Amino acid sequence: MYRVGVTVGQILVFLLFFAIWEGIVDFFRIKPVILPPPSRIAEVMWEQRALLLTNTWPTFVAISLGFIYAVVTGFVIAVGIAYSRIVRELTYPFLVTAQILPKIAFAPLFLIWFGFGLTPKIVIAALIAFFPVVINTAKGLSSVDTELLQYMDSLGASGWEKFTKISLPWAMPYFFAALKISITLAIVGAVVGEFVAAGEGLGYIINASNISLDTELMFAAIVAMSLLGIVLFLVIVAAERLFVNGVEENGGVQATM
Amino acid sequence: MSKAPHISIKGLSVSFKSRTGTVNALNNISLDIAPGSFFTIVGPSGCGKTTLLKVLSGVLQPSGGEVLFDGVAIDKNKVQGQVGYVFQRSLLLPWRNALDNVMLTMEVARRDMSRADREREARHWLNIAGLDGFEKRFPHELSGGMQQRVSICRALAFRPKVLLMDEPFAALDEITRETLQEELLRLWMQTETTVVFITHSIPEALLLSEQIAVMSARPGRVLERIEVPFPRPREEATRELPEFGAMAGHVRGLLRHRDPATAKAQ
């Protein structure tokens, strides 16, 4: 009963937010070019549904490919860091430094390097989504209980068995905590890529409608983008539910950005 | 499954290098452990008991002396897969349910078994340990005592010849501890496994074992070996015997009196 009440309350907070927004726009007669009301944004989204949908696809492709590249390379390097002292000592300072850099500032450069279109979007998305995966997965793999590994040794386990039966599942909560951060960063990366170097995609629509002062369409694209982000985030959460067993909510794992 | 080995430990020494110098964890330990017996090592914290078990499990190489199983010096590869290990912490895998946790040791040490056989065996041990109906529970859904039971099942399920137990009941409450002690004896009597048990609880040592080795504080040395004569099955009444109290007093005396002397010698 308490849970149901909380859920209803949480939905009410969202509704209240949009109601206040609507009310303020109405009351102060704010021009749609400055701030359109939520009702108008919903209308525009419906009117422009074909445009929004066709432009969601390239954004989705850029996010997904950038995210996949980031996760695969990030995971491989994390394994290297966790298992090889040389790799760890050589690469870690570089990774930590690179992580601090404002990677988005390189976006215009990627336009020069990779031209116009899908490639620069993927590169930016992958670049900023990469670091949380490396750092958190390496942290997870390195934090395995040593007594557990000794236990496996006493049973005569091979290195591969220790990795697949102990280290990998041990690191899974860390890995998924990283994926949740990475997917949101990949979205940011893809949008920035579309701001600077694309002729299609939701980021391009936002940028184009900004230039033509079509604030309503801009908001419609932002909402579409947000919905895409929420869906992708929920996909990761669902995968986590599927692959991470027996750990209480969040598993107490704190991910590093 | 073949019989438990005769374990002989000869002049075993282990030292670690630390930043402050060399630490002698074990100093010239010699012990004979009869096949199928219940052997307990009692000693204060930091006397190298855990180090001794790690050598017996092949995880740690001694710096001097040797350990023989049936007259053959053990090396890492020979001992592996022959010894079961139970720690003070249950060390269960949080992502596996009770059944899958018990199956872990068989997956690694008994590759000849089919999945169905492993599962049957795991269910058998959980059943003996009174964990029917808890097979699908994850460790965080079990009490501390139940977790430790699963851990013991996991160690016994692949039928090791030797079971090493490192203060397995130390973290449990009194009542749970006594129940598990009785259960362990019951399980042990159904197997031919040699148990090497470590504890700092004198009553626990006397209740469970056939022989006790009393160890000194670091560097660990064997102070005395004691035969424990009480008839089995041992239960609540055994603790009330006058001989039990006398023997406990003797062991306590050994541990008390040797400690300051060792401290002075260092």
Interface residues (C-beta under 8 A of the other chain):
Chain A: D145 E147 L148 Q150 Y151 M152 D153 S154 L155 G156 A157 E161 K165 I166 P169 M172 V244 N245 G246 V247 E248
Chain B: K54 S57 G58 V59 K76 N77 V79 Q80 G81 V83 Y85 F87 R89 L91 L93 P94 W95 R96 N97 L104 T105 E107 V108 A109 F138 P139 H140 F158
